[in-house]
């Protein structure tokens, strides 16, 4: 798995900036995507994908041990839909 440090190292090599600067830009980018999505916006990165919040409807489920029916409330999920360009690589 690749983390921010590894991404920052690769971005720094490609752009000629320091790893620290690259890490700060990556962190700021991620924070901004999360902020925009939490504010109800869809973030569309052409060629990469779409970040958005979707509502998962309330539903009933069954506890497998007790077989009791439980109510699961509605919730908002953070979702990512990949672009067709990367979906099938």
N, CA, C and O atoms as a GROMACS GRO file, in nm:
protein
  356
    1UNK      N    1   0.084  -0.118   0.000
    1UNK     CA    2   0.000   0.000   0.000
    1UNK      C    3   0.089   0.124   0.000
    1UNK      O    4   0.194   0.125   0.064
    2UNK      N    5   0.047   0.225  -0.072
    2UNK     CA    6   0.122   0.350  -0.084
    2UNK      C    7   0.055   0.456   0.003
    2UNK      O    8  -0.067   0.475  -0.003
    3UNK      N    9   0.135   0.524   0.083
    3UNK     CA   10   0.083   0.630   0.170
    3UNK      C   11   0.122   0.768   0.119
    3UNK      O   12   0.180   0.782   0.011
    4UNK      N   13   0.089   0.868   0.197
    4UNK     CA   14   0.117   1.006   0.157
    4UNK      C   15   0.266   1.030   0.140
    4UNK      O   16   0.307   1.102   0.048
    5UNK      N   17   0.348   0.971   0.226
    5UNK     CA   18   0.493   0.992   0.214
    5UNK      C   19   0.548   0.942   0.082
    5UNK      O   20   0.630   1.008   0.018
    6UNK      N   21   0.502   0.823   0.041
    6UNK     CA   22   0.548   0.767  -0.086
    6UNK      C   23   0.497   0.849  -0.203
    6UNK      O   24   0.570   0.875  -0.298
    7UNK      N   25   0.370   0.890  -0.196
    7UNK     CA   26   0.316   0.976  -0.301
    7UNK      C   27   0.393   1.107  -0.308
    7UNK      O   28   0.426   1.154  -0.417
    8UNK      N   29   0.421   1.166  -0.192
    8UNK     CA   30   0.494   1.292  -0.188
    8UNK      C   31   0.633   1.279  -0.249
    8UNK      O   32   0.680   1.369  -0.318
    9UNK      N   33   0.698   1.166  -0.223
    9UNK     CA   34   0.832   1.144  -0.279
    9UNK      C   35   0.825   1.140  -0.431
    9UNK      O   36   0.908   1.200  -0.499
   10UNK      N   37   0.726   1.068  -0.486
   10UNK     CA   38   0.713   1.056  -0.631
   10UNK      C   39   0.672   1.188  -0.695
   10UNK      O   40   0.722   1.223  -0.802
   11UNK      N   41   0.580   1.260  -0.631
   11UNK     CA   42   0.538   1.390  -0.684
   11UNK      C   43   0.654   1.489  -0.680
   11UNK      O   44   0.673   1.567  -0.774
   12UNK      N   45   0.732   1.485  -0.574
   12UNK     CA   46   0.848   1.574  -0.562
   12UNK      C   47   0.948   1.550  -0.675
   12UNK      O   48   1.002   1.644  -0.732
   13UNK      N   49   0.972   1.424  -0.706
   13UNK     CA   50   1.065   1.390  -0.816
   13UNK      C   51   1.013   1.442  -0.950
   13UNK      O   52   1.089   1.497  -1.029
   14UNK      N   53   0.883   1.426  -0.974
   14UNK     CA   54   0.825   1.465  -1.102
   14UNK      C   55   0.812   1.616  -1.119
   14UNK      O   56   0.817   1.667  -1.231
   15UNK      N   57   0.794   1.688  -1.008
   15UNK     CA   58   0.768   1.832  -1.017
   15UNK      C   59   0.886   1.919  -0.979
   15UNK      O   60   0.885   2.039  -1.007
   16UNK      N   61   0.986   1.862  -0.916
   16UNK     CA   62   1.101   1.941  -0.877
   16UNK      C   63   1.082   2.022  -0.750
   16UNK      O   64   1.159   2.113  -0.722
   17UNK      N   65   0.979   1.990  -0.672
   17UNK     CA   66   0.960   2.056  -0.544
   17UNK      C   67   1.010   1.964  -0.433
   17UNK      O   68   1.041   1.848  -0.458
   18UNK      N   69   1.017   2.016  -0.311
   18UNK     CA   70   1.063   1.931  -0.201
   18UNK      C   71   0.954   1.832  -0.160
   18UNK      O   72   0.836   1.853  -0.190
   19UNK      N   73   0.994   1.726  -0.093
   19UNK     CA   74   0.898   1.627  -0.045
   19UNK      C   75   0.802   1.691   0.055
   19UNK      O   76   0.683   1.658   0.058
   20UNK      N   77   0.853   1.782   0.136
   20UNK     CA   78   0.768   1.850   0.235
   20UNK      C   79   0.660   1.931   0.165
   20UNK      O   80   0.543   1.927   0.205
   21UNK      N   81   0.698   2.006   0.062
   21UNK     CA   82   0.600   2.084  -0.013
   21UNK      C   83   0.497   1.994  -0.080
   21UNK      O   84   0.377   2.022  -0.078
   22UNK      N   85   0.544   1.885  -0.140
   22UNK     CA   86   0.453   1.792  -0.208
   22UNK      C   87   0.355   1.731  -0.107
   22UNK      O   88   0.236   1.719  -0.136
   23UNK      N   89   0.404   1.693   0.011
   23UNK     CA   90   0.318   1.635   0.115
   23UNK      C   91   0.212   1.736   0.160
   23UNK      O   92   0.097   1.700   0.180
   24UNK      N   93   0.251   1.863   0.176
   24UNK     CA   94   0.157   1.968   0.217
   24UNK      C   95   0.048   1.988   0.111
   24UNK      O   96  -0.069   2.005   0.145
   25UNK      N   97   0.086   1.986  -0.015
   25UNK     CA   98  -0.011   2.003  -0.124
   25UNK      C   99  -0.107   1.884  -0.128
   25UNK      O  100  -0.228   1.903  -0.143
   26UNK      N  101  -0.055   1.763  -0.113
   26UNK     CA  102  -0.141   1.643  -0.114
   26UNK      C  103  -0.239   1.648   0.002
   26UNK      O  104  -0.358   1.621  -0.016
   27UNK      N  105  -0.191   1.681   0.121
   27UNK     CA  106  -0.279   1.689   0.238
   27UNK      C  107  -0.385   1.797   0.219
   27UNK      O  108  -0.502   1.775   0.252
   28UNK      N  109  -0.347   1.912   0.166
   28UNK     CA  110  -0.442   2.021   0.143
   28UNK      C  111  -0.546   1.978   0.039
   28UNK      O  112  -0.664   2.010   0.053
   29UNK      N  113  -0.504   1.907  -0.063
   29UNK     CA  114  -0.596   1.859  -0.166
   29UNK      C  115  -0.699   1.763  -0.107
   29UNK      O  116  -0.818   1.776  -0.132
   30UNK      N  117  -0.653   1.667  -0.028
   30UNK     CA  118  -0.744   1.571   0.034
   30UNK      C  119  -0.841   1.642   0.127
   30UNK      O  120  -0.961   1.613   0.125
   31UNK      N  121  -0.792   1.735   0.208
   31UNK     CA  122  -0.879   1.810   0.299
   31UNK      C  123  -0.985   1.888   0.222
   31UNK      O  124  -1.101   1.893   0.264
   32UNK      N  125  -0.947   1.947   0.110
   32UNK     CA  126  -1.042   2.026   0.031
   32UNK      C  127  -1.148   1.936  -0.034
   32UNK      O  128  -1.265   1.974  -0.040
   33UNK      N  129  -1.109   1.820  -0.082
   33UNK     CA  130  -1.206   1.726  -0.139
   33UNK      C  131  -1.307   1.686  -0.032
   33UNK      O  132  -1.428   1.688  -0.057
   34UNK      N  133  -1.260   1.650   0.087
   34UNK     CA  134  -1.349   1.610   0.196
   34UNK      C  135  -1.441   1.725   0.235
   34UNK      O  136  -1.560   1.703   0.257
   35UNK      N  137  -1.388   1.846   0.245
   35UNK     CA  138  -1.469   1.963   0.281
   35UNK      C  139  -1.579   1.987   0.179
   35UNK      O  140  -1.695   2.009   0.215
   36UNK      N  141  -1.544   1.984   0.051
   36UNK     CA  142  -1.643   2.009  -0.053
   36UNK      C  143  -1.752   1.902  -0.054
   36UNK      O  144  -1.870   1.934  -0.068
   37UNK      N  145  -1.713   1.776  -0.040
   37UNK     CA  146  -1.811   1.668  -0.039
   37UNK      C  147  -1.901   1.679   0.084
   37UNK      O  148  -2.022   1.658   0.074
   38UNK      N  149  -1.844   1.711   0.200
   38UNK     CA  150  -1.924   1.727   0.321
   38UNK      C  151  -2.020   1.846   0.312
   38UNK      O  152  -2.120   1.849   0.383
   39UNK      N  153  -1.989   1.943   0.226
   39UNK     CA  154  -2.077   2.057   0.204
   39UNK      C  155  -2.183   2.029   0.097
   39UNK      O  156  -2.257   2.119   0.057
   40UNK      N  157  -2.191   1.906   0.051
   40UNK     CA  158  -2.293   1.867  -0.044
   40UNK      C  159  -2.254   1.877  -0.190
   40UNK      O  160  -2.337   1.855  -0.277
   41UNK      N  161  -2.130   1.908  -0.218
   41UNK     CA  162  -2.082   1.920  -0.356
   41UNK      C  163  -2.031   1.786  -0.407
   41UNK      O  164  -1.985   1.701  -0.330
   42UNK      N  165  -2.040   1.768  -0.538
   42UNK     CA  166  -1.976   1.654  -0.604
   42UNK      C  167  -1.841   1.703  -0.654
   42UNK      O  168  -1.833   1.811  -0.713
   43UNK      N  169  -1.736   1.626  -0.632
   43UNK     CA  170  -1.604   1.663  -0.681
   43UNK      C  171  -1.571   1.569  -0.796
   43UNK      O  172  -1.552   1.449  -0.777
   44UNK      N  173  -1.565   1.627  -0.917
   44UNK     CA  174  -1.541   1.550  -1.038
   44UNK      C  175  -1.400   1.577  -1.088
   44UNK      O  176  -1.370   1.687  -1.132
   45UNK      N  177  -1.315   1.477  -1.080
   45UNK     CA  178  -1.179   1.487  -1.132
   45UNK      C  179  -1.177   1.410  -1.264
   45UNK      O  180  -1.170   1.287  -1.265
   46UNK      N  181  -1.183   1.482  -1.374
   46UNK     CA  182  -1.193   1.421  -1.506
   46UNK      C  183  -1.077   1.325  -1.528
   46UNK      O  184  -0.961   1.359  -1.506
   47UNK      N  185  -1.111   1.205  -1.570
   47UNK     CA  186  -1.010   1.102  -1.594
   47UNK      C  187  -0.976   1.023  -1.469
   47UNK      O  188  -0.901   0.925  -1.477
   48UNK      N  189  -1.029   1.062  -1.354
   48UNK     CA  190  -1.001   0.991  -1.230
   48UNK      C  191  -1.129   0.936  -1.168
   48UNK      O  192  -1.142   0.815  -1.149
   49UNK      N  193  -1.225   1.026  -1.136
   49UNK     CA  194  -1.350   0.979  -1.080
   49UNK      C  195  -1.425   1.089  -1.008
   49UNK      O  196  -1.385   1.206  -1.010
   50UNK      N  197  -1.536   1.050  -0.944
   50UNK     CA  198  -1.625   1.144  -0.876
   50UNK      C  199  -1.636   1.105  -0.729
   50UNK      O  200  -1.663   0.990  -0.695
   51UNK      N  201  -1.616   1.205  -0.642
   51UNK     CA  202  -1.636   1.188  -0.498
   51UNK      C  203  -1.769   1.254  -0.464
   51UNK      O  204  -1.796   1.365  -0.511
   52UNK      N  205  -1.853   1.189  -0.383
   52UNK     CA  206  -1.979   1.249  -0.342
   52UNK      C  207  -2.033   1.181  -0.218
   52UNK      O  208  -1.986   1.075  -0.177
   53UNK      N  209  -2.135   1.244  -0.159
   53UNK     CA  210  -2.209   1.187  -0.046
   53UNK      C  211  -2.338   1.130  -0.102
   53UNK      O  212  -2.406   1.196  -0.181
   54UNK      N  213  -2.372   1.010  -0.062
   54UNK     CA  214  -2.498   0.948  -0.100
   54UNK      C  215  -2.571   0.905   0.025
   54UNK      O  216  -2.510   0.868   0.125
   55UNK      N  217  -2.703   0.910   0.018
   55UNK     CA  218  -2.784   0.870   0.132
   55UNK      C  219  -2.816   0.722   0.118
   55UNK      O  220  -2.869   0.678   0.016
   56UNK      N  221  -2.782   0.646   0.222
   56UNK     CA  222  -2.821   0.505   0.227
   56UNK      C  223  -2.951   0.500   0.307
   56UNK      O  224  -2.954   0.538   0.424
   57UNK      N  225  -3.056   0.453   0.244
   57UNK     CA  226  -3.188   0.454   0.308
   57UNK      C  227  -3.190   0.368   0.434
   57UNK      O  228  -3.112   0.273   0.449
   58UNK      N  229  -3.281   0.402   0.523
   58UNK     CA  230  -3.302   0.321   0.643
   58UNK      C  231  -3.350   0.183   0.598
   58UNK      O  232  -3.417   0.169   0.496
   59UNK      N  233  -3.314   0.082   0.676
   59UNK     CA  234  -3.354  -0.054   0.638
   59UNK      C  235  -3.366  -0.140   0.762
   59UNK      O  236  -3.326  -0.102   0.871
   60UNK      N  237  -3.423  -0.256   0.742
   60UNK     CA  238  -3.434  -0.353   0.850
   60UNK      C  239  -3.333  -0.464   0.822
   60UNK      O  240  -3.310  -0.502   0.707
   61UNK      N  241  -3.275  -0.516   0.928
   61UNK     CA  242  -3.178  -0.625   0.916
   61UNK      C  243  -3.208  -0.725   1.026
   61UNK      O  244  -3.289  -0.700   1.115
   62UNK      N  245  -3.143  -0.838   1.018
   62UNK     CA  246  -3.166  -0.942   1.116
   62UNK      C  247  -3.034  -0.978   1.183
   62UNK      O  248  -2.933  -1.000   1.116
   63UNK      N  249  -3.037  -0.983   1.316
   63UNK     CA  250  -2.921  -1.026   1.393
   63UNK      C  251  -2.904  -1.176   1.367
   63UNK      O  252  -2.996  -1.252   1.396
   64UNK      N  253  -2.790  -1.221   1.313
   64UNK     CA  254  -2.775  -1.362   1.279
   64UNK      C  255  -2.777  -1.457   1.400
   64UNK      O  256  -2.812  -1.574   1.386
   65UNK      N  257  -2.740  -1.408   1.516
   65UNK     CA  258  -2.739  -1.494   1.635
   65UNK      C  259  -2.878  -1.510   1.697
   65UNK      O  260  -2.923  -1.621   1.727
   66UNK      N  261  -2.944  -1.394   1.715
   66UNK     CA  262  -3.074  -1.398   1.786
   66UNK      C  263  -3.192  -1.401   1.691
   66UNK      O  264  -3.305  -1.426   1.734
   67UNK      N  265  -3.169  -1.377   1.564
   67UNK     CA  266  -3.274  -1.369   1.461
   67UNK      C  267  -3.369  -1.251   1.483
   67UNK      O  268  -3.472  -1.242   1.416
   68UNK      N  269  -3.336  -1.162   1.575
   68UNK     CA  270  -3.419  -1.045   1.602
   68UNK      C  271  -3.403  -0.944   1.488
   68UNK      O  272  -3.294  -0.924   1.437
   69UNK      N  273  -3.513  -0.880   1.451
   69UNK     CA  274  -3.511  -0.777   1.348
   69UNK      C  275  -3.467  -0.646   1.413
   69UNK      O  276  -3.519  -0.606   1.517
   70UNK      N  277  -3.371  -0.579   1.349
   70UNK     CA  278  -3.323  -0.451   1.400
   70UNK      C  279  -3.341  -0.345   1.292
   70UNK      O  280  -3.340  -0.376   1.173
   71UNK      N  281  -3.356  -0.222   1.334
   71UNK     CA  282  -3.373  -0.110   1.243
   71UNK      C  283  -3.238  -0.040   1.227
   71UNK      O  284  -3.176  -0.001   1.325
   72UNK      N  285  -3.195  -0.025   1.103
   72UNK     CA  286  -3.071   0.048   1.075
   72UNK      C  287  -3.111   0.182   1.016
   72UNK      O  288  -3.176   0.186   0.911
   73UNK      N  289  -3.075   0.293   1.081
   73UNK     CA  290  -3.120   0.424   1.035
   73UNK      C  291  -3.051   0.468   0.906
   73UNK      O  292  -2.948   0.413   0.866
   74UNK      N  293  -3.110   0.568   0.843
   74UNK     CA  294  -3.053   0.628   0.723
   74UNK      C  295  -2.917   0.688   0.757
   74UNK      O  296  -2.898   0.739   0.868
   75UNK      N  297  -2.824   0.681   0.663
   75UNK     CA  298  -2.694   0.745   0.686
   75UNK      C  299  -2.637   0.796   0.555
   75UNK      O  300  -2.673   0.748   0.447
   76UNK      N  301  -2.548   0.893   0.566
   76UNK     CA  302  -2.483   0.950   0.448
   76UNK      C  303  -2.346   0.885   0.433
   76UNK      O  304  -2.266   0.882   0.527
   77UNK      N  305  -2.320   0.832   0.314
   77UNK     CA  306  -2.194   0.764   0.288
   77UNK      C  307  -2.108   0.846   0.194
   77UNK      O  308  -2.159   0.909   0.101
   78UNK      N  309  -1.980   0.846   0.217
   78UNK     CA  310  -1.882   0.910   0.130
   78UNK      C  311  -1.849   0.807   0.024
   78UNK      O  312  -1.802   0.698   0.056
   79UNK      N  313  -1.873   0.840  -0.104
   79UNK     CA  314  -1.850   0.742  -0.210
   79UNK      C  315  -1.755   0.795  -0.316
   79UNK      O  316  -1.738   0.916  -0.332
   80UNK      N  317  -1.694   0.703  -0.387
   80UNK     CA  318  -1.607   0.734  -0.499
   80UNK      C  319  -1.646   0.646  -0.616
   80UNK      O  320  -1.652   0.524  -0.604
   81UNK      N  321  -1.673   0.708  -0.730
   81UNK     CA  322  -1.705   0.633  -0.851
   81UNK      C  323  -1.590   0.657  -0.949
   81UNK      O  324  -1.571   0.769  -0.996
   82UNK      N  325  -1.513   0.552  -0.980
   82UNK     CA  326  -1.398   0.571  -1.067
   82UNK      C  327  -1.439   0.602  -1.211
   82UNK      O  328  -1.544   0.560  -1.258
   83UNK      N  329  -1.354   0.676  -1.278
   83UNK     CA  330  -1.374   0.708  -1.418
   83UNK      C  331  -1.360   0.580  -1.501
   83UNK      O  332  -1.292   0.486  -1.461
   84UNK      N  333  -1.425   0.578  -1.615
   84UNK     CA  334  -1.412   0.464  -1.705
   84UNK      C  335  -1.269   0.442  -1.749
   84UNK      O  336  -1.230   0.330  -1.784
   85UNK      N  337  -1.189   0.549  -1.748
   85UNK     CA  338  -1.049   0.537  -1.790
   85UNK      C  339  -0.967   0.452  -1.694
   85UNK      O  340  -0.874   0.384  -1.737
   86UNK      N  341  -1.000   0.454  -1.565
   86UNK     CA  342  -0.921   0.375  -1.469
   86UNK      C  343  -0.995   0.252  -1.419
   86UNK      O  344  -0.935   0.164  -1.357
   87UNK      N  345  -1.124   0.245  -1.447
   87UNK     CA  346  -1.206   0.136  -1.394
   87UNK      C  347  -1.159  -0.001  -1.443
   87UNK      O  348  -1.162  -0.099  -1.369
   88UNK      N  349  -1.116  -0.007  -1.568
   88UNK     CA  350  -1.084  -0.137  -1.626
   88UNK      C  351  -0.937  -0.155  -1.659
   88UNK      O  352  -0.904  -0.231  -1.749
   89UNK      N  353  -0.849  -0.089  -1.588
   89UNK     CA  354  -0.704  -0.107  -1.610
   89UNK      C  355  -0.656  -0.238  -1.553
   89UNK      O  356  -0.538  -0.270  -1.562
   0.00000   0.00000   0.00000
